[in-house]
């Protein structure tokens, strides 16, 4: 499901746009102020931005410039201003389209679909997207074998990464030490099952804010470990 951010200070218009997008299978969020809209656009992952031109705090031109300097996603600029100079400026700052109000919600949805399809063709975005697990502040990129905690990359050994990925890919299930050892090291491996405990401790030290009170990998006494979501 594609995620779309609507930055629009007219609440009724924003909600109408959101409703039509959701009916057509999109996930849509709303921000009604320019400053919070810019912050959200830069800090979260969206597939497309619908951006009003006249906004409080920060106008659409500046938001467009800032987003385009950091992200390569479609930006649809909407405005009641019909002057060519505004269209030229918006497109020159990196907007992919300029829609003049009033417009029909159906037209907006059609343009959203067209721009997403165009970006998919040009960028190969969805075909090449890495296999990832995202849980709160933790990002596990299984394709690149990289881990990020609150946007900061953390280095893991091979077995630490494999153990974390296995647990995170099977959330809310309890695995005992024997099951984890057999899965990661193999039944015929030479080693101690206690190595599972050592690896769990090291993983917690890297991903947990407070390893003594883990929020991701829980100890279920007498049973094993569970990755909580």
LOGUSE-25863 format. One record per residue: residue number from 1; x, y negated, z of N, C-alpha, C in turn. Coordinates in steps of 0.02 Angstrom, whole numbers, plus 50000, padded with zeros to 5 digits. Example, Ala and Ser with C-alpha at 12.3 -4.5 7.8 and 13.67 -1.06 7.14 Angstrom:
REM LOGUSE-25863
1	50660	50284	50390	50615	50225	50390	50660	50165	50390
2	50642	50112	50354	50684	50053	50357	50645	49998	50394
REM end
This chain:
REM LOGUSE-25863
1	50042	50060	50000	50000	50000	50000	50044	49938	50000
2	50034	49894	49950	50074	49833	49945	50052	49783	49999
3	50100	49749	50028	50087	49699	50080	50091	49629	50050
4	50042	49589	50064	50038	49521	50037	50030	49472	50094
5	50067	49417	50090	50061	49363	50139	50026	49304	50107
6	49972	49281	50138	49935	49222	50115	49954	49164	50160
7	49984	49112	50132	50000	49052	50170	49952	48997	50145
8	49900	48985	50183	49845	48941	50161	49814	48909	50223
9	49810	48841	50223	49785	48807	50282	49709	48802	50286
10	49675	48818	50231	49602	48820	50233	49580	48891	50252
11	49559	48900	50314	49545	48966	50341	49494	49004	50299
12	49441	48971	50277	49389	49005	50240	49415	49032	50173
13	49458	48992	50140	49486	49014	50077	49533	49073	50088
14	49574	49067	50140	49622	49120	50156	49586	49186	50171
15	49532	49182	50209	49496	49243	50227	49461	49273	50167
16	49436	49231	50122	49405	49256	50060	49457	49292	50017
17	49516	49262	50010	49570	49294	49972	49589	49361	50003
18	49595	49361	50070	49614	49422	50105	49561	49477	50094
19	49497	49459	50099	49444	49508	50092	49447	49541	50023
20	49455	49501	49971	49457	49528	49904	49518	49572	49893
21	49574	49551	49921	49635	49591	49914	49628	49658	49950
22	49599	49657	50010	49590	49719	50048	49541	49766	50013
23	49489	49738	49983	49442	49780	49945	49477	49816	49888
24	49528	49784	49860	49565	49812	49804	49627	49851	49826
25	49630	49868	49891	49682	49914	49914	49746	49883	49937
26	49747	49817	49948	49807	49784	49972	49802	49771	50047
27	49859	49766	50080	49861	49744	50149	49880	49670	50149
28	49841	49628	50181	49852	49555	50177	49853	49524	50247
29	49902	49479	50257	49907	49440	50319	49899	49367	50302
30	49878	49327	50352	49865	49256	50342	49907	49215	50389
31	49935	49160	50363	49966	49108	50404	49938	49042	50380
32	49917	48998	50427	49883	48936	50407	49928	48875	50414
33	49989	48884	50436	50036	48829	50443	50100	48844	50404
34	50130	48792	50376	50189	48803	50335	50248	48831	50373
35	50259	48807	50434	50318	48829	50471	50313	48902	50491
36	50254	48922	50517	50246	48992	50536	50243	49038	50475
37	50215	49012	50421	50212	49051	50359	50282	49065	50332
38	50324	49014	50333	50393	49022	50309	50430	49073	50353
39	50423	49065	50419	50457	49111	50465	50436	49183	50453
40	50372	49193	50443	50346	49262	50434	50368	49289	50366
41	50369	49247	50316	50389	49270	50249	50462	49292	50248
42	50503	49258	50287	50575	49274	50287	50591	49332	50334
43	50552	49340	50386	50569	49390	50437	50537	49458	50425
44	50484	49461	50384	50450	49524	50372	50453	49542	50298
45	50438	49605	50284	50441	49631	50216	50373	49627	50182
46	50368	49583	50132	50308	49578	50093	50323	49590	50019
47	50273	49614	49983	50282	49628	49912	50264	49568	49869
48	50225	49521	49896	50204	49462	49858	50180	49409	49907
49	50191	49345	49889	50169	49289	49929	50119	49247	49890
50	50062	49232	49921	50014	49183	49893	50023	49119	49933
51	50045	49067	49900	50069	49007	49934	50032	48945	49914
52	49997	48915	49962	49964	48851	49949	50017	48796	49946
53	50003	48744	49909	50052	48690	49900	50050	48641	49958
54	49990	48618	49977	49983	48567	50029	49972	48601	50096
55	50024	48603	50137	50022	48637	50201	50048	48592	50257
56	50023	48600	50318	50052	48562	50374	50121	48589	50392
57	50161	48545	50421	50229	48561	50446	50280	48566	50390
58	50271	48616	50345	50317	48626	50289	50275	48636	50227
59	50289	48598	50173	50247	48604	50113	50268	48665	50071
60	50224	48680	50023	50234	48739	49982	50297	48738	49940
61	50318	48678	49918	50379	48673	49878	50440	48696	49918
62	50445	48673	49980	50502	48691	50021	50500	48765	50040
63	50439	48790	50054	50433	48861	50070	50454	48904	50011
64	50433	48885	49952	50451	48921	49891	50527	48922	49882
65	50557	48864	49891	50630	48860	49882	50667	48904	49932
66	50644	48904	49994	50677	48944	50046	50668	49019	50035
67	50607	49039	50017	50595	49110	50005	50636	49134	49946
68	50636	49095	49892	50671	49116	49832	50746	49120	49842
69	50773	49081	49889	50845	49083	49902	50866	49146	49939
70	50817	49181	49970	50833	49240	50009	50799	49304	49984
71	50744	49298	49948	50707	49358	49928	50687	49355	49855
72	50684	49414	49824	50663	49419	49755	50596	49455	49751
73	50543	49418	49768	50475	49446	49766	50431	49395	49730
74	50375	49417	49702	50331	49370	49667	50301	49318	49715
75	50299	49257	49691	50268	49202	49729	50215	49170	49684
76	50152	49173	49707	50097	49141	49671	50078	49077	49707
77	50090	49021	49675	50076	48956	49706	50005	48935	49686
78	49965	48914	49735	49897	48891	49722	49889	48819	49748
79	49851	48779	49710	49844	48709	49729	49786	48677	49693
80	49757	48626	49724	49705	48586	49692	49736	48532	49647
81	49802	48524	49651	49837	48473	49612	49846	48498	49541
82	49820	48461	49492	49820	48483	49423	49875	48452	49381
83	49913	48405	49409	49963	48370	49370	50018	48417	49346
84	50039	48407	49284	50091	48450	49256	50156	48447	49296
85	50171	48388	49325	50233	48381	49362	50236	48429	49421
86	50178	48441	49453	50177	48487	49510	50186	48559	49486
87	50155	48576	49430	50165	48643	49402	50238	48654	49384
88	50267	48605	49350	50336	48611	49328	50383	48617	49388
89	50370	48577	49440	50412	48580	49499	50407	48647	49534
90	50344	48671	49542	50334	48735	49575	50367	48793	49538
91	50357	48795	49473	50387	48849	49434	50463	48842	49432
92	50486	48780	49432	50558	48768	49432	50592	48790	49496
93	50555	48789	49552	50582	48811	49616	50581	48887	49624
94	50549	48920	49576	50550	48993	49579	50483	49027	49584
95	50428	48988	49585	50362	49019	49586	50351	49057	49521
96	50317	49114	49525	50304	49155	49466	50239	49135	49430
97	50196	49099	49466	50133	49079	49436	50107	49019	49474
98	50064	48980	49441	50034	48921	49472	49959	48923	49456
99	49917	48931	49507	49845	48938	49497	49811	48876	49525
100	49768	48846	49486	49734	48785	49506	49668	48801	49539
101	49656	48771	49598	49592	48778	49633	49540	48734	49598
102	49477	48754	49599	49452	48819	49623	49463	48874	49572
103	49471	48934	49596	49479	48992	49552	49438	49049	49581
104	49422	49097	49539	49382	49153	49563	49427	49203	49599
105	49402	49234	49652	49442	49286	49686	49462	49342	49640
106	49418	49358	49591	49435	49411	49544	49496	49394	49502
107	49501	49330	49483	49559	49309	49444	49623	49315	49486
108	49618	49295	49549	49676	49300	49594	49699	49372	49600
109	49653	49418	49611	49671	49488	49618	49703	49514	49553
110	49675	49494	49496	49703	49516	49432	49775	49491	49423
111	49787	49429	49443	49855	49403	49437	49903	49437	49485
112	49879	49451	49546	49920	49487	49595	49941	49554	49566
113	49894	49591	49539	49908	49657	49511	49958	49652	49453
114	49948	49601	49411	49991	49593	49353	50063	49578	49373
115	50071	49534	49423	50139	49516	49444	50173	49573	49481
116	50136	49611	49521	50166	49668	49554	50188	49721	49504
117	50146	49733	49453	50164	49781	49402	50225	49758	49363
118	50227	49693	49349	50285	49666	49312	50349	49674	49352
119	50346	49659	49416	50405	49665	49459	50427	49738	49466
120	50378	49782	49469	50395	49853	49473	50433	49876	49410
121	50410	49852	49353	50443	49871	49290	50513	49842	49285
122	50519	49778	49303	50584	49744	49295	50635	49766	49348
123	50612	49775	49410	50658	49789	49464	50663	49863	49482
124	50616	49903	49458	50615	49973	49477	50608	49981	49552
125	50572	49934	49583	50571	49929	49656	50545	49992	49689
126	50486	50013	49671	50456	50069	49706	50490	50135	49688
127	50514	50141	49625	50546	50203	49606	50612	50213	49642
128	50646	50159	49656	50713	50165	49685	50714	50151	49761
129	50655	50142	49789	50652	50125	49860	50677	50182	49902
130	50718	50167	49950	50747	50218	49993	50694	50248	50039
131	50707	50309	50059	50664	50344	50107	50681	50319	50176
132	50633	50285	50208	50646	50251	50271	50595	50271	50324
133	50617	50268	50387	50573	50275	50444	50578	50210	50483
134	50521	50177	50493	50519	50114	50531	50474	50122	50591
135	50502	50114	50650	50464	50119	50712	50486	50062	50757
136	50441	50014	50766	50456	49954	50805	50520	49922	50780
137	50570	49912	50822	50631	49879	50801	50683	49925	50771
138	50665	49988	50759	50712	50038	50734	50698	50053	50660
139	50750	50049	50619	50746	50067	50548	50797	50121	50534
140	50773	50178	50509	50817	50233	50489	50812	50240	50414
141	50865	50225	50378	50868	50232	50306	50896	50301	50291
142	50852	50349	50277	50874	50418	50267	50912	50427	50202
143	50897	50385	50152	50932	50390	50088	51005	50367	50094
144	51015	50310	50126	51082	50282	50134	51117	50306	50197
145	51080	50342	50240	51106	50366	50304	51133	50308	50345
146	51089	50258	50355	51107	50199	50394	51052	50187	50445
147	51071	50159	50503	51023	50144	50557	51030	50071	50577
148	50972	50038	50586	50971	49969	50607	50927	49963	50669
149	50953	49929	50719	50915	49916	50780	50907	49841	50786
150	50844	49818	50782	50829	49745	50782	50871	49709	50730
151	50873	49738	50670	50907	49709	50611	50983	49711	50615
152	51010	49743	50666	51083	49750	50671	51102	49823	50658
153	51149	49833	50611	51169	49902	50595	51209	49932	50651
154	51194	49996	50666	51228	50034	50717	51258	50096	50685
155	51320	50111	50701	51354	50168	50670	51340	50232	50709
156	51322	50285	50673	51308	50350	50702	51353	50403	50672
157	51371	50453	50712	51405	50511	50684	51355	50552	50644
158	51379	50600	50606	51335	50640	50563	51282	50676	50604
159	51301	50709	50658	51252	50746	50698	51206	50700	50736
160	51231	50644	50759	51187	50596	50793	51133	50572	50746
161	51153	50556	50684	51105	50532	50634	51054	50587	50618
162	51078	50647	50608	51033	50702	50591	50984	50716	50648
163	51007	50713	50710	50963	50726	50766	50911	50670	50774
164	50933	50608	50769	50886	50551	50773	50835	50555	50717
165	50857	50569	50656	50811	50572	50599	50761	50628	50606
166	50783	50685	50631	50737	50741	50640	50683	50724	50690
167	50702	50696	50747	50653	50678	50798	50605	50624	50774
168	50633	50572	50741	50591	50517	50718	50545	50538	50661
169	50564	50589	50623	50522	50614	50569	50468	50661	50594
170	50473	50680	50657	50422	50723	50688	50399	50692	50754
171	50370	50632	50751	50353	50595	50812	50300	50630	50853
172	50303	50616	50918	50253	50641	50966	50250	50717	50971
173	50303	50750	50949	50309	50823	50958	50366	50838	51005
174	50357	50886	51048	50409	50904	51097	50451	50961	51069
175	50517	50953	51071	50564	51005	51050	50610	51020	51109
176	50618	51085	51123	50665	51101	51176	50736	51102	51149
177	50784	51109	51194	50854	51105	51174	50873	51160	51125
178	50845	51220	51135	50861	51276	51091	50837	51262	51020
179	50777	51234	51014	50751	51219	50947	50793	51166	50912
180	50813	51115	50948	50854	51063	50919	50923	51089	50900
181	50952	51130	50943	51018	51158	50928	51014	51203	50866
182	50964	51246	50863	50956	51290	50805	50947	51250	50741
183	50907	51196	50745	50893	51156	50684	50955	51118	50661
184	50992	51090	50708	51048	51047	50688	51113	51086	50679
185	51124	51135	50720	51188	51170	50717	51182	51241	50687
186	51122	51268	50688	51111	51335	50661	51119	51388	50715
187	51081	51440	50708	51080	51492	50759	51148	51526	50766
188	51186	51529	50711	51249	51564	50712	51308	51519	50730
189	51294	51456	50746	51348	51410	50762	51378	51426	50830
190	51443	51412	50835	51477	51421	50899	51474	51355	50936
191	51445	51355	50996	51440	51294	51034	51393	51302	51092
192	51387	51250	51129	51345	51252	51188	51281	51212	51176
193	51226	51238	51200	51162	51203	51193	51166	51135	51229
194	51210	51131	51279	51217	51068	51316	51239	51011	51271
195	51267	51027	51212	51288	50974	51166	51228	50932	51143
196	51168	50962	51144	51107	50924	51127	51098	50867	51176
197	51106	50882	51240	51098	50831	51292	51148	50775	51282
198	51210	50792	51265	51262	50742	51254	51243	50697	51195
199	51219	50727	51141	51201	50687	51082	51141	50643	51096
200	51092	50668	51134	51035	50627	51152	51057	50566	51192
201	51103	50577	51239	51128	50522	51280	51163	50469	51236
202	51203	50491	51189	51239	50444	51145	51191	50406	51100
203	51140	50440	51076	51090	50406	51034	51053	50353	51073
204	51033	50370	51134	50998	50321	51177	51041	50260	51190
205	51105	50270	51200	51150	50214	51213	51153	50167	51153
206	51138	50193	51094	51142	50152	51033	51076	50120	51013
207	51020	50152	51029	50955	50126	51005	50911	50098	51060
208	50923	50118	51122	50879	50095	51176	50905	50032	51208
209	50859	49986	51223	50877	49926	51261	50899	49944	51331
210	50865	49993	51361	50883	50018	51427	50884	50095	51423
211	50943	50125	51412	50947	50198	51403	50918	50237	51462
212	50918	50208	51522	50890	50243	51580	50814	50243	51579
213	50784	50201	51538	50711	50198	51531	50694	50199	51457
214	50705	50254	51423	50700	50256	51350	50630	50244	51324
215	50627	50207	51269	50563	50192	51236	50554	50233	51173
216	50607	50262	51148	50602	50302	51087	50605	50377	51103
217	50661	50401	51126	50670	50472	51140	50656	50485	51214
218	50600	50516	51229	50580	50529	51298	50602	50600	51319
219	50618	50607	51382	50630	50673	51411	50565	50698	51441
220	50544	50756	51418	50484	50788	51446	50510	50843	51491
221	50510	50830	51555	50543	50875	51603	50515	50946	51599
222	50562	50993	51593	50543	51063	51589	50522	51085	51520
223	50520	51038	51471	50497	51055	51404	50547	51036	51350
224	50575	50976	51353	50622	50955	51302	50620	50880	51289
225	50622	50861	51226	50625	50791	51207	50570	50776	51156
226	50547	50713	51159	50494	50691	51114	50510	50620	51090
227	50501	50609	51025	50509	50541	50998	50440	50508	51000
228	50436	50454	51037	50371	50421	51049	50361	50363	51000
229	50301	50359	50972	50283	50302	50930	50221	50268	50960
REM end
